[in-house]
Amino acid sequence: MRCDLIADGIINAVKQVGVKIPVVVRLEGTNADVAPRAPESRVAWRSLRRSDLTDAATKVVRLARRRH
């Protein structure tokens, strides 16, 4: 799958719907290394790269706990 296109679709959907909560996405496939960097210039969001899904989930939980 073309992860850069998937990332573009997610960004457009988030903008259109007005999502106000964090969105967690795991991108694996063609252009996965490019996709997380591309959107940062178009939207105000922070990309956190993690090596695997377990590591990403751990980080997300830690960040969520800090917000409360």
PDB file of N, CA, C and O in Angstrom:
ATOM      1  N   MET A   1       0.828  -1.177   0.000  1.00  0.00           N
ATOM      2  CA  MET A   1       0.000   0.000   0.000  1.00  0.00           C
ATOM      3  C   MET A   1       0.882   1.254   0.000  1.00  0.00           C
ATOM      4  O   MET A   1       1.958   1.264   0.597  1.00  0.00           O
ATOM      5  N   ARG A   2       0.429   2.273  -0.653  1.00  0.00           N
ATOM      6  CA  ARG A   2       1.148   3.546  -0.710  1.00  0.00           C
ATOM      7  C   ARG A   2       0.834   4.362   0.536  1.00  0.00           C
ATOM      8  O   ARG A   2      -0.190   5.043   0.606  1.00  0.00           O
ATOM      9  N   CYS A   3       1.709   4.285   1.496  1.00  0.00           N
ATOM     10  CA  CYS A   3       1.492   4.944   2.782  1.00  0.00           C
ATOM     11  C   CYS A   3       1.421   6.459   2.666  1.00  0.00           C
ATOM     12  O   CYS A   3       0.736   7.105   3.459  1.00  0.00           O
ATOM     13  N   ASP A   4       2.108   7.030   1.705  1.00  0.00           N
ATOM     14  CA  ASP A   4       2.025   8.477   1.533  1.00  0.00           C
ATOM     15  C   ASP A   4       0.612   8.896   1.124  1.00  0.00           C
ATOM     16  O   ASP A   4       0.122   9.934   1.569  1.00  0.00           O
ATOM     17  N   LEU A   5      -0.041   8.103   0.287  1.00  0.00           N
ATOM     18  CA  LEU A   5      -1.423   8.401  -0.112  1.00  0.00           C
ATOM     19  C   LEU A   5      -2.388   8.178   1.042  1.00  0.00           C
ATOM     20  O   LEU A   5      -3.338   8.938   1.224  1.00  0.00           O
ATOM     21  N   ILE A   6      -2.139   7.135   1.817  1.00  0.00           N
ATOM     22  CA  ILE A   6      -2.982   6.871   2.982  1.00  0.00           C
ATOM     23  C   ILE A   6      -2.860   8.020   3.979  1.00  0.00           C
ATOM     24  O   ILE A   6      -3.863   8.480   4.524  1.00  0.00           O
ATOM     25  N   ALA A   7      -1.639   8.481   4.217  1.00  0.00           N
ATOM     26  CA  ALA A   7      -1.421   9.608   5.132  1.00  0.00           C
ATOM     27  C   ALA A   7      -2.151  10.854   4.634  1.00  0.00           C
ATOM     28  O   ALA A   7      -2.754  11.578   5.426  1.00  0.00           O
ATOM     29  N   ASP A   8      -2.099  11.106   3.337  1.00  0.00           N
ATOM     30  CA  ASP A   8      -2.816  12.251   2.766  1.00  0.00           C
ATOM     31  C   ASP A   8      -4.320  12.131   3.013  1.00  0.00           C
ATOM     32  O   ASP A   8      -4.975  13.110   3.371  1.00  0.00           O
ATOM     33  N   GLY A   9      -4.860  10.930   2.822  1.00  0.00           N
ATOM     34  CA  GLY A   9      -6.287  10.703   3.045  1.00  0.00           C
ATOM     35  C   GLY A   9      -6.680  10.929   4.499  1.00  0.00           C
ATOM     36  O   GLY A   9      -7.724  11.516   4.782  1.00  0.00           O
ATOM     37  N   ILE A  10      -5.843  10.461   5.414  1.00  0.00           N
ATOM     38  CA  ILE A  10      -6.117  10.649   6.842  1.00  0.00           C
ATOM     39  C   ILE A  10      -6.102  12.131   7.190  1.00  0.00           C
ATOM     40  O   ILE A  10      -6.977  12.616   7.908  1.00  0.00           O
ATOM     41  N   ILE A  11      -5.118  12.839   6.686  1.00  0.00           N
ATOM     42  CA  ILE A  11      -5.010  14.276   6.950  1.00  0.00           C
ATOM     43  C   ILE A  11      -6.232  15.008   6.434  1.00  0.00           C
ATOM     44  O   ILE A  11      -6.799  15.844   7.137  1.00  0.00           O
ATOM     45  N   ASN A  12      -6.643  14.705   5.217  1.00  0.00           N
ATOM     46  CA  ASN A  12      -7.819  15.362   4.639  1.00  0.00           C
ATOM     47  C   ASN A  12      -9.075  15.059   5.446  1.00  0.00           C
ATOM     48  O   ASN A  12      -9.894  15.950   5.672  1.00  0.00           O
ATOM     49  N   ALA A  13      -9.236  13.813   5.882  1.00  0.00           N
ATOM     50  CA  ALA A  13     -10.407  13.437   6.679  1.00  0.00           C
ATOM     51  C   ALA A  13     -10.409  14.151   8.027  1.00  0.00           C
ATOM     52  O   ALA A  13     -11.450  14.633   8.472  1.00  0.00           O
ATOM     53  N   VAL A  14      -9.259  14.220   8.673  1.00  0.00           N
ATOM     54  CA  VAL A  14      -9.156  14.887   9.974  1.00  0.00           C
ATOM     55  C   VAL A  14      -9.508  16.364   9.840  1.00  0.00           C
ATOM     56  O   VAL A  14     -10.210  16.923  10.683  1.00  0.00           O
ATOM     57  N   LYS A  15      -9.019  16.987   8.783  1.00  0.00           N
ATOM     58  CA  LYS A  15      -9.334  18.404   8.546  1.00  0.00           C
ATOM     59  C   LYS A  15     -10.819  18.602   8.268  1.00  0.00           C
ATOM     60  O   LYS A  15     -11.447  19.504   8.822  1.00  0.00           O
ATOM     61  N   GLN A  16     -11.372  17.758   7.411  1.00  0.00           N
ATOM     62  CA  GLN A  16     -12.757  17.905   6.982  1.00  0.00           C
ATOM     63  C   GLN A  16     -13.739  17.683   8.132  1.00  0.00           C
ATOM     64  O   GLN A  16     -14.724  18.409   8.268  1.00  0.00           O
ATOM     65  N   VAL A  17     -13.465  16.686   8.946  1.00  0.00           N
ATOM     66  CA  VAL A  17     -14.366  16.338  10.044  1.00  0.00           C
ATOM     67  C   VAL A  17     -14.114  17.208  11.270  1.00  0.00           C
ATOM     68  O   VAL A  17     -15.005  17.404  12.097  1.00  0.00           O
ATOM     69  N   GLY A  18     -12.897  17.727  11.382  1.00  0.00           N
ATOM     70  CA  GLY A  18     -12.555  18.551  12.536  1.00  0.00           C
ATOM     71  C   GLY A  18     -12.244  17.729  13.774  1.00  0.00           C
ATOM     72  O   GLY A  18     -12.676  18.068  14.875  1.00  0.00           O
ATOM     73  N   VAL A  19     -11.515  16.676  13.599  1.00  0.00           N
ATOM     74  CA  VAL A  19     -11.157  15.793  14.715  1.00  0.00           C
ATOM     75  C   VAL A  19     -10.328  16.564  15.741  1.00  0.00           C
ATOM     76  O   VAL A  19      -9.352  17.228  15.392  1.00  0.00           O
ATOM     77  N   LYS A  20     -10.723  16.468  16.997  1.00  0.00           N
ATOM     78  CA  LYS A  20     -10.044  17.195  18.071  1.00  0.00           C
ATOM     79  C   LYS A  20      -9.268  16.275  19.015  1.00  0.00           C
ATOM     80  O   LYS A  20      -8.627  16.750  19.953  1.00  0.00           O
ATOM     81  N   ILE A  21      -9.319  14.986  18.779  1.00  0.00           N
ATOM     82  CA  ILE A  21      -8.612  14.032  19.633  1.00  0.00           C
ATOM     83  C   ILE A  21      -7.422  13.467  18.866  1.00  0.00           C
ATOM     84  O   ILE A  21      -7.399  13.517  17.636  1.00  0.00           O
ATOM     85  N   PRO A  22      -6.442  12.935  19.576  1.00  0.00           N
ATOM     86  CA  PRO A  22      -5.291  12.352  18.879  1.00  0.00           C
ATOM     87  C   PRO A  22      -5.694  11.181  17.989  1.00  0.00           C
ATOM     88  O   PRO A  22      -6.586  10.402  18.326  1.00  0.00           O
ATOM     89  N   VAL A  23      -5.036  11.075  16.874  1.00  0.00           N
ATOM     90  CA  VAL A  23      -5.265   9.982  15.933  1.00  0.00           C
ATOM     91  C   VAL A  23      -3.974   9.168  15.858  1.00  0.00           C
ATOM     92  O   VAL A  23      -2.899   9.706  15.592  1.00  0.00           O
ATOM     93  N   VAL A  24      -4.098   7.884  16.094  1.00  0.00           N
ATOM     94  CA  VAL A  24      -2.944   6.992  16.063  1.00  0.00           C
ATOM     95  C   VAL A  24      -3.043   6.142  14.810  1.00  0.00           C
ATOM     96  O   VAL A  24      -4.068   5.509  14.555  1.00  0.00           O
ATOM     97  N   VAL A  25      -1.973   6.133  14.030  1.00  0.00           N
ATOM     98  CA  VAL A  25      -1.966   5.413  12.764  1.00  0.00           C
ATOM     99  C   VAL A  25      -0.684   4.610  12.658  1.00  0.00           C
ATOM    100  O   VAL A  25       0.397   5.105  12.977  1.00  0.00           O
ATOM    101  N   ARG A  26      -0.806   3.388  12.214  1.00  0.00           N
ATOM    102  CA  ARG A  26       0.369   2.567  11.933  1.00  0.00           C
ATOM    103  C   ARG A  26       0.457   2.418  10.420  1.00  0.00           C
ATOM    104  O   ARG A  26      -0.449   1.880   9.783  1.00  0.00           O
ATOM    105  N   LEU A  27       1.550   2.897   9.859  1.00  0.00           N
ATOM    106  CA  LEU A  27       1.742   2.817   8.412  1.00  0.00           C
ATOM    107  C   LEU A  27       2.859   1.827   8.107  1.00  0.00           C
ATOM    108  O   LEU A  27       3.984   1.970   8.586  1.00  0.00           O
ATOM    109  N   GLU A  28       2.535   0.839   7.316  1.00  0.00           N
ATOM    110  CA  GLU A  28       3.530  -0.166   6.926  1.00  0.00           C
ATOM    111  C   GLU A  28       3.300  -0.490   5.460  1.00  0.00           C
ATOM    112  O   GLU A  28       2.217  -0.934   5.080  1.00  0.00           O
ATOM    113  N   GLY A  29       4.317  -0.270   4.639  1.00  0.00           N
ATOM    114  CA  GLY A  29       4.195  -0.550   3.220  1.00  0.00           C
ATOM    115  C   GLY A  29       5.053   0.407   2.409  1.00  0.00           C
ATOM    116  O   GLY A  29       6.007   0.989   2.926  1.00  0.00           O
ATOM    117  N   THR A  30       4.713   0.567   1.148  1.00  0.00           N
ATOM    118  CA  THR A  30       5.459   1.429   0.245  1.00  0.00           C
ATOM    119  C   THR A  30       5.395   2.874   0.735  1.00  0.00           C
ATOM    120  O   THR A  30       4.328   3.383   1.077  1.00  0.00           O
ATOM    121  N   ASN A  31       6.543   3.514   0.761  1.00  0.00           N
ATOM    122  CA  ASN A  31       6.675   4.913   1.177  1.00  0.00           C
ATOM    123  C   ASN A  31       6.321   5.151   2.644  1.00  0.00           C
ATOM    124  O   ASN A  31       5.989   6.274   3.025  1.00  0.00           O
ATOM    125  N   ALA A  32       6.387   4.111   3.464  1.00  0.00           N
ATOM    126  CA  ALA A  32       6.097   4.271   4.897  1.00  0.00           C
ATOM    127  C   ALA A  32       7.104   5.208   5.550  1.00  0.00           C
ATOM    128  O   ALA A  32       6.767   5.905   6.507  1.00  0.00           O
ATOM    129  N   ASP A  33       8.319   5.233   5.050  1.00  0.00           N
ATOM    130  CA  ASP A  33       9.342   6.110   5.630  1.00  0.00           C
ATOM    131  C   ASP A  33       9.118   7.574   5.250  1.00  0.00           C
ATOM    132  O   ASP A  33       9.585   8.469   5.956  1.00  0.00           O
ATOM    133  N   VAL A  34       8.421   7.828   4.161  1.00  0.00           N
ATOM    134  CA  VAL A  34       8.164   9.188   3.687  1.00  0.00           C
ATOM    135  C   VAL A  34       6.865   9.742   4.276  1.00  0.00           C
ATOM    136  O   VAL A  34       6.783  10.932   4.578  1.00  0.00           O
ATOM    137  N   ALA A  35       5.876   8.913   4.437  1.00  0.00           N
ATOM    138  CA  ALA A  35       4.536   9.356   4.832  1.00  0.00           C
ATOM    139  C   ALA A  35       4.489  10.151   6.129  1.00  0.00           C
ATOM    140  O   ALA A  35       3.818  11.183   6.161  1.00  0.00           O
ATOM    141  N   PRO A  36       5.156   9.739   7.196  1.00  0.00           N
ATOM    142  CA  PRO A  36       5.026  10.523   8.434  1.00  0.00           C
ATOM    143  C   PRO A  36       5.612  11.929   8.341  1.00  0.00           C
ATOM    144  O   PRO A  36       5.176  12.821   9.069  1.00  0.00           O
ATOM    145  N   ARG A  37       6.575  12.142   7.475  1.00  0.00           N
ATOM    146  CA  ARG A  37       7.207  13.456   7.366  1.00  0.00           C
ATOM    147  C   ARG A  37       6.419  14.409   6.486  1.00  0.00           C
ATOM    148  O   ARG A  37       6.374  15.607   6.763  1.00  0.00           O
ATOM    149  N   ALA A  38       5.810  13.911   5.454  1.00  0.00           N
ATOM    150  CA  ALA A  38       5.134  14.757   4.471  1.00  0.00           C
ATOM    151  C   ALA A  38       4.037  15.637   5.059  1.00  0.00           C
ATOM    152  O   ALA A  38       3.984  16.822   4.729  1.00  0.00           O
ATOM    153  N   PRO A  39       3.161  15.115   5.913  1.00  0.00           N
ATOM    154  CA  PRO A  39       2.034  15.921   6.375  1.00  0.00           C
ATOM    155  C   PRO A  39       2.409  17.042   7.331  1.00  0.00           C
ATOM    156  O   PRO A  39       1.658  18.010   7.453  1.00  0.00           O
ATOM    157  N   GLU A  40       3.528  16.948   8.001  1.00  0.00           N
ATOM    158  CA  GLU A  40       3.864  17.927   9.019  1.00  0.00           C
ATOM    159  C   GLU A  40       3.928  19.351   8.484  1.00  0.00           C
ATOM    160  O   GLU A  40       3.727  20.303   9.237  1.00  0.00           O
ATOM    161  N   SER A  41       4.202  19.505   7.212  1.00  0.00           N
ATOM    162  CA  SER A  41       4.259  20.845   6.639  1.00  0.00           C
ATOM    163  C   SER A  41       2.870  21.383   6.311  1.00  0.00           C
ATOM    164  O   SER A  41       2.717  22.576   6.050  1.00  0.00           O
ATOM    165  N   ARG A  42       1.851  20.511   6.320  1.00  0.00           N
ATOM    166  CA  ARG A  42       0.504  20.932   5.921  1.00  0.00           C
ATOM    167  C   ARG A  42      -0.482  21.070   7.083  1.00  0.00           C
ATOM    168  O   ARG A  42      -1.490  21.766   6.958  1.00  0.00           O
ATOM    169  N   VAL A  43      -0.205  20.428   8.185  1.00  0.00           N
ATOM    170  CA  VAL A  43      -1.114  20.497   9.332  1.00  0.00           C
ATOM    171  C   VAL A  43      -0.316  20.649  10.612  1.00  0.00           C
ATOM    172  O   VAL A  43       0.868  20.315  10.671  1.00  0.00           O
ATOM    173  N   ALA A  44      -0.976  21.152  11.620  1.00  0.00           N
ATOM    174  CA  ALA A  44      -0.311  21.309  12.920  1.00  0.00           C
ATOM    175  C   ALA A  44      -0.471  20.005  13.690  1.00  0.00           C
ATOM    176  O   ALA A  44      -1.428  19.839  14.447  1.00  0.00           O
ATOM    177  N   TRP A  45       0.438  19.107  13.504  1.00  0.00           N
ATOM    178  CA  TRP A  45       0.414  17.862  14.263  1.00  0.00           C
ATOM    179  C   TRP A  45       1.821  17.380  14.488  1.00  0.00           C
ATOM    180  O   TRP A  45       2.762  17.792  13.809  1.00  0.00           O
ATOM    181  N   ARG A  46       1.940  16.524  15.427  1.00  0.00           N
ATOM    182  CA  ARG A  46       3.249  15.996  15.783  1.00  0.00           C
ATOM    183  C   ARG A  46       3.288  14.517  15.423  1.00  0.00           C
ATOM    184  O   ARG A  46       2.397  13.753  15.794  1.00  0.00           O
ATOM    185  N   SER A  47       4.302  14.133  14.717  1.00  0.00           N
ATOM    186  CA  SER A  47       4.478  12.751  14.312  1.00  0.00           C
ATOM    187  C   SER A  47       5.475  12.081  15.248  1.00  0.00           C
ATOM    188  O   SER A  47       6.593  12.562  15.432  1.00  0.00           O
ATOM    189  N   LEU A  48       5.060  10.979  15.828  1.00  0.00           N
ATOM    190  CA  LEU A  48       5.941  10.205  16.694  1.00  0.00           C
ATOM    191  C   LEU A  48       6.220   8.871  16.020  1.00  0.00           C
ATOM    192  O   LEU A  48       5.322   8.040  15.879  1.00  0.00           O
ATOM    193  N   ARG A  49       7.434   8.673  15.615  1.00  0.00           N
ATOM    194  CA  ARG A  49       7.790   7.421  14.951  1.00  0.00           C
ATOM    195  C   ARG A  49       8.209   6.399  15.985  1.00  0.00           C
ATOM    196  O   ARG A  49       8.971   6.704  16.902  1.00  0.00           O
ATOM    197  N   ARG A  50       7.721   5.221  15.838  1.00  0.00           N
ATOM    198  CA  ARG A  50       8.073   4.111  16.714  1.00  0.00           C
ATOM    199  C   ARG A  50       8.377   2.902  15.865  1.00  0.00           C
ATOM    200  O   ARG A  50       7.868   2.768  14.752  1.00  0.00           O
ATOM    201  N   SER A  51       9.215   2.013  16.393  1.00  0.00           N
ATOM    202  CA  SER A  51       9.689   0.866  15.615  1.00  0.00           C
ATOM    203  C   SER A  51       8.640  -0.231  15.466  1.00  0.00           C
ATOM    204  O   SER A  51       8.658  -0.971  14.483  1.00  0.00           O
ATOM    205  N   ASP A  52       7.737  -0.343  16.421  1.00  0.00           N
ATOM    206  CA  ASP A  52       6.699  -1.374  16.309  1.00  0.00           C
ATOM    207  C   ASP A  52       5.431  -0.906  17.018  1.00  0.00           C
ATOM    208  O   ASP A  52       5.425   0.117  17.702  1.00  0.00           O
ATOM    209  N   LEU A  53       4.364  -1.674  16.841  1.00  0.00           N
ATOM    210  CA  LEU A  53       3.065  -1.270  17.356  1.00  0.00           C
ATOM    211  C   LEU A  53       3.018  -1.271  18.885  1.00  0.00           C
ATOM    212  O   LEU A  53       2.365  -0.414  19.480  1.00  0.00           O
ATOM    213  N   THR A  54       3.694  -2.210  19.520  1.00  0.00           N
ATOM    214  CA  THR A  54       3.728  -2.255  20.981  1.00  0.00           C
ATOM    215  C   THR A  54       4.396  -1.012  21.541  1.00  0.00           C
ATOM    216  O   THR A  54       3.899  -0.411  22.493  1.00  0.00           O
ATOM    217  N   ASP A  55       5.505  -0.629  20.963  1.00  0.00           N
ATOM    218  CA  ASP A  55       6.216   0.574  21.389  1.00  0.00           C
ATOM    219  C   ASP A  55       5.340   1.810  21.182  1.00  0.00           C
ATOM    220  O   ASP A  55       5.305   2.700  22.031  1.00  0.00           O
ATOM    221  N   ALA A  56       4.637   1.860  20.057  1.00  0.00           N
ATOM    222  CA  ALA A  56       3.759   2.996  19.770  1.00  0.00           C
ATOM    223  C   ALA A  56       2.610   3.063  20.774  1.00  0.00           C
ATOM    224  O   ALA A  56       2.284   4.144  21.266  1.00  0.00           O
ATOM    225  N   ALA A  57       1.998   1.931  21.082  1.00  0.00           N
ATOM    226  CA  ALA A  57       0.887   1.902  22.033  1.00  0.00           C
ATOM    227  C   ALA A  57       1.346   2.342  23.419  1.00  0.00           C
ATOM    228  O   ALA A  57       0.635   3.078  24.104  1.00  0.00           O
ATOM    229  N   THR A  58       2.519   1.898  23.832  1.00  0.00           N
ATOM    230  CA  THR A  58       3.068   2.297  25.123  1.00  0.00           C
ATOM    231  C   THR A  58       3.262   3.804  25.191  1.00  0.00           C
ATOM    232  O   THR A  58       2.931   4.429  26.198  1.00  0.00           O
ATOM    233  N   LYS A  59       3.791   4.384  24.135  1.00  0.00           N
ATOM    234  CA  LYS A  59       4.022   5.822  24.081  1.00  0.00           C
ATOM    235  C   LYS A  59       2.706   6.601  24.116  1.00  0.00           C
ATOM    236  O   LYS A  59       2.602   7.612  24.810  1.00  0.00           O
ATOM    237  N   VAL A  60       1.717   6.139  23.380  1.00  0.00           N
ATOM    238  CA  VAL A  60       0.426   6.813  23.326  1.00  0.00           C
ATOM    239  C   VAL A  60      -0.237   6.798  24.696  1.00  0.00           C
ATOM    240  O   VAL A  60      -0.788   7.811  25.126  1.00  0.00           O
ATOM    241  N   VAL A  61      -0.192   5.671  25.380  1.00  0.00           N
ATOM    242  CA  VAL A  61      -0.784   5.576  26.722  1.00  0.00           C
ATOM    243  C   VAL A  61      -0.073   6.525  27.670  1.00  0.00           C
ATOM    244  O   VAL A  61      -0.718   7.212  28.462  1.00  0.00           O
ATOM    245  N   ARG A  62       1.241   6.569  27.597  1.00  0.00           N
ATOM    246  CA  ARG A  62       2.015   7.467  28.461  1.00  0.00           C
ATOM    247  C   ARG A  62       1.629   8.934  28.205  1.00  0.00           C
ATOM    248  O   ARG A  62       1.451   9.705  29.148  1.00  0.00           O
ATOM    249  N   LEU A  63       1.502   9.308  26.941  1.00  0.00           N
ATOM    250  CA  LEU A  63       1.115  10.684  26.602  1.00  0.00           C
ATOM    251  C   LEU A  63      -0.309  10.996  27.063  1.00  0.00           C
ATOM    252  O   LEU A  63      -0.577  12.093  27.555  1.00  0.00           O
ATOM    253  N   ALA A  64      -1.212  10.045  26.907  1.00  0.00           N
ATOM    254  CA  ALA A  64      -2.604  10.244  27.312  1.00  0.00           C
ATOM    255  C   ALA A  64      -2.698  10.444  28.818  1.00  0.00           C
ATOM    256  O   ALA A  64      -3.482  11.274  29.279  1.00  0.00           O
ATOM    257  N   ARG A  65      -1.931   9.714  29.577  1.00  0.00           N
ATOM    258  CA  ARG A  65      -1.956   9.849  31.040  1.00  0.00           C
ATOM    259  C   ARG A  65      -1.460  11.208  31.484  1.00  0.00           C
ATOM    260  O   ARG A  65      -1.924  11.746  32.490  1.00  0.00           O
ATOM    261  N   ARG A  66      -0.526  11.762  30.745  1.00  0.00           N
ATOM    262  CA  ARG A  66       0.000  13.084  31.087  1.00  0.00           C
ATOM    263  C   ARG A  66      -1.015  14.192  30.861  1.00  0.00           C
ATOM    264  O   ARG A  66      -0.951  15.232  31.515  1.00  0.00           O
ATOM    265  N   ARG A  67      -1.944  13.982  29.949  1.00  0.00           N
ATOM    266  CA  ARG A  67      -2.939  15.004  29.613  1.00  0.00           C
ATOM    267  C   ARG A  67      -4.026  15.125  30.674  1.00  0.00           C
ATOM    268  O   ARG A  67      -4.748  16.122  30.697  1.00  0.00           O
ATOM    269  N   HIS A  68      -4.160  14.137  31.549  1.00  0.00           N
ATOM    270  CA  HIS A  68      -5.239  14.154  32.560  1.00  0.00           C
ATOM    271  C   HIS A  68      -4.717  14.460  33.922  1.00  0.00           C
ATOM    272  O   HIS A  68      -5.487  14.512  34.881  1.00  0.00           O
TER     273      HIS A  68
END
